[in-house]
Amino acid sequence: MRRFYVFGFALLMAFDSFAQISFKMAGTHALPVEASPAWLLRLAGEPWVYGAILGYLGAFFTWMSLLRHAPVGPAFAASHLEVVSVMLLSVWLFDE
C-alpha cells in the first residue's frame, strides 16, 4: 500500500505541476489579451491550453482515486507538494 501512496502522490504532483506550467505557457503565448473573437480563436489554437486542461483532469482523477485509500489529513498535506515543484520548475523554465 505504501508503494501505491508514493506512486499516486508523485503522479498527482506531476499532473498538478504540468497543469500549472501549461497554464503559465498558455498565458504567455496568449498575449496581448484582447476582448475579441480573433483572440479567442488564437487562444483555442494554443496547445498549452489543452495541456492545462489535461493536467487538471489528470490531477482530479488521481486525487479522487487517492482519496479512496489514503487518510484525508496526510493526503491533503501531500497534495500541496506541487507548490514546491512548480516553484522549482518556474526558476528553471522561466527564470523567475
C-alpha positions as CSV (number, residue, x, y, z in Angstrom):
1,M,0.0,0.0,0.0
2,R,2.9,2.3,0.7
3,R,4.0,2.0,-2.9
4,F,0.5,3.0,-4.0
5,Y,0.7,6.2,-2.0
6,V,4.2,7.1,-3.2
7,F,3.3,6.5,-6.8
8,G,-0.1,8.1,-6.5
9,F,1.2,11.3,-4.9
10,A,4.1,11.5,-7.4
11,L,1.6,11.2,-10.2
12,L,-0.6,13.9,-8.6
13,M,2.3,16.2,-8.2
14,A,3.3,15.6,-11.9
15,F,-0.2,16.3,-13.2
16,D,-0.6,19.4,-11.0
17,S,2.8,20.7,-12.0
18,F,2.2,20.1,-15.7
19,A,-1.2,21.9,-15.4
20,Q,0.4,25.0,-13.7
21,I,3.3,25.2,-16.2
22,S,0.9,24.7,-19.1
23,F,-1.3,27.5,-17.8
24,K,1.7,29.8,-17.5
25,M,2.8,29.0,-21.0
26,A,-0.7,29.4,-22.4
27,G,-1.0,32.8,-20.7
28,T,2.4,33.9,-22.1
29,H,1.5,32.9,-25.6
30,A,-1.9,34.5,-25.4
31,L,-0.5,38.0,-25.1
32,P,-1.6,40.6,-25.9
33,V,-5.0,40.0,-24.3
34,E,-7.9,41.4,-26.3
35,A,-11.7,41.2,-26.0
36,S,-12.2,39.9,-29.5
37,P,-13.3,36.7,-31.3
38,A,-9.9,36.7,-33.0
39,W,-8.1,36.4,-29.7
40,L,-10.4,33.6,-28.5
41,L,-9.6,31.7,-31.7
42,R,-5.9,32.3,-31.3
43,L,-6.2,31.0,-27.7
44,A,-8.2,28.0,-28.8
45,G,-5.4,27.1,-31.2
46,E,-2.8,27.2,-28.4
47,P,-1.7,23.7,-27.4
48,W,-0.7,24.8,-23.9
49,V,-4.4,25.5,-23.1
50,Y,-5.2,21.8,-23.8
51,G,-2.1,20.8,-21.8
52,A,-3.5,22.7,-18.8
53,I,-6.9,21.1,-19.2
54,L,-5.4,17.6,-19.5
55,G,-3.2,18.3,-16.4
56,Y,-6.2,19.4,-14.3
57,L,-8.3,16.4,-15.4
58,G,-5.4,14.0,-14.6
59,A,-4.9,15.6,-11.2
60,F,-8.6,15.4,-10.5
61,F,-9.0,11.7,-11.2
62,T,-5.7,10.9,-9.5
63,W,-6.8,12.8,-6.4
64,M,-10.2,11.1,-6.4
65,S,-8.6,7.6,-6.5
66,L,-6.1,8.5,-3.8
67,L,-8.9,9.7,-1.5
68,R,-10.5,6.3,-1.7
69,H,-7.5,4.8,0.1
70,A,-5.4,7.5,1.8
71,P,-6.3,9.1,5.1
72,V,-7.6,12.6,4.4
73,G,-5.2,14.6,6.7
74,P,-1.9,13.3,5.2
75,A,-3.4,13.2,1.7
76,F,-4.4,16.9,1.9
77,A,-0.9,17.9,3.1
78,A,0.9,15.8,0.5
79,S,-1.4,17.1,-2.3
80,H,0.2,20.6,-1.9
81,L,3.7,19.4,-2.8
82,E,3.2,20.8,-6.3
83,V,3.8,24.3,-4.8
84,V,7.5,23.3,-4.4
85,S,7.7,21.6,-7.8
86,V,6.1,24.5,-9.6
87,M,8.4,26.9,-7.9
88,L,11.5,25.0,-8.9
89,L,10.3,24.5,-12.5
90,S,9.5,28.2,-12.7
91,V,13.0,29.1,-11.7
92,W,14.4,26.7,-14.3
93,L,11.9,27.3,-17.2
94,F,11.0,31.0,-16.8
95,D,13.9,32.5,-14.8
96,E,11.5,33.6,-12.1
